[in-house]
Amino acid sequence: MDLPSRIVVKDSEFEEQLLALVGNMELADDFTAAAEELLAREPDCGIPASRDGSVWMLPMSPIGSRRVSLYYSFDSVAVTFHSIMAFDD
């Protein structure tokens, strides 16, 4: 049985960081589309990023040679994307 999908909310900081990483909003939407679909249905498939489990992290596809991680939280109604960061190896 499929679980009901949560809504996805993007903080303004997340959207600013994503645009800076990807370059334009159309590519940004494409870059996060799979993560939105996955996390709306299975938000606990990421990795807890805080000791209390309030913030989670999902590794994303790299951008160039940089690793990318999406940070989010969730409840029974919504998944909130808080930030997205790229890291050099």
Secondary structure as a PSIPRED ss2 file (coil, helix, strand):
# PSIPRED VFORMAT (PSIPRED V4.0)

   1 M C   1.000  0.000  0.000
   2 D C   1.000  0.000  0.000
   3 L C   1.000  0.000  0.000
   4 P C   1.000  0.000  0.000
   5 S C   1.000  0.000  0.000
   6 R C   1.000  0.000  0.000
   7 I E   0.000  0.000  1.000
   8 V E   0.000  0.000  1.000
   9 V E   0.000  0.000  1.000
  10 K E   0.000  0.000  1.000
  11 D C   1.000  0.000  0.000
  12 S H   0.000  1.000  0.000
  13 E H   0.000  1.000  0.000
  14 F H   0.000  1.000  0.000
  15 E H   0.000  1.000  0.000
  16 E H   0.000  1.000  0.000
  17 Q H   0.000  1.000  0.000
  18 L H   0.000  1.000  0.000
  19 L H   0.000  1.000  0.000
  20 A H   0.000  1.000  0.000
  21 L H   0.000  1.000  0.000
  22 V H   0.000  1.000  0.000
  23 G C   1.000  0.000  0.000
  24 N C   1.000  0.000  0.000
  25 M H   0.000  1.000  0.000
  26 E H   0.000  1.000  0.000
  27 L H   0.000  1.000  0.000
  28 A H   0.000  1.000  0.000
  29 D H   0.000  1.000  0.000
  30 D H   0.000  1.000  0.000
  31 F H   0.000  1.000  0.000
  32 T H   0.000  1.000  0.000
  33 A H   0.000  1.000  0.000
  34 A H   0.000  1.000  0.000
  35 A H   0.000  1.000  0.000
  36 E H   0.000  1.000  0.000
  37 E H   0.000  1.000  0.000
  38 L H   0.000  1.000  0.000
  39 L H   0.000  1.000  0.000
  40 A H   0.000  1.000  0.000
  41 R H   0.000  1.000  0.000
  42 E C   1.000  0.000  0.000
  43 P H   0.000  1.000  0.000
  44 D H   0.000  1.000  0.000
  45 C H   0.000  1.000  0.000
  46 G C   1.000  0.000  0.000
  47 I E   0.000  0.000  1.000
  48 P E   0.000  0.000  1.000
  49 A C   1.000  0.000  0.000
  50 S C   1.000  0.000  0.000
  51 R C   1.000  0.000  0.000
  52 D C   1.000  0.000  0.000
  53 G C   1.000  0.000  0.000
  54 S C   1.000  0.000  0.000
  55 V C   1.000  0.000  0.000
  56 W E   0.000  0.000  1.000
  57 M E   0.000  0.000  1.000
  58 L E   0.000  0.000  1.000
  59 P E   0.000  0.000  1.000
  60 M E   0.000  0.000  1.000
  61 S E   0.000  0.000  1.000
  62 P E   0.000  0.000  1.000
  63 I E   0.000  0.000  1.000
  64 G C   1.000  0.000  0.000
  65 S C   1.000  0.000  0.000
  66 R E   0.000  0.000  1.000
  67 R E   0.000  0.000  1.000
  68 V E   0.000  0.000  1.000
  69 S E   0.000  0.000  1.000
  70 L E   0.000  0.000  1.000
  71 Y E   0.000  0.000  1.000
  72 Y E   0.000  0.000  1.000
  73 S E   0.000  0.000  1.000
  74 F E   0.000  0.000  1.000
  75 D C   1.000  0.000  0.000
  76 S C   1.000  0.000  0.000
  77 V C   1.000  0.000  0.000
  78 A E   0.000  0.000  1.000
  79 V E   0.000  0.000  1.000
  80 T E   0.000  0.000  1.000
  81 F E   0.000  0.000  1.000
  82 H E   0.000  0.000  1.000
  83 S E   0.000  0.000  1.000
  84 I E   0.000  0.000  1.000
  85 M E   0.000  0.000  1.000
  86 A E   0.000  0.000  1.000
  87 F E   0.000  0.000  1.000
  88 D E   0.000  0.000  1.000
  89 D C   1.000  0.000  0.000
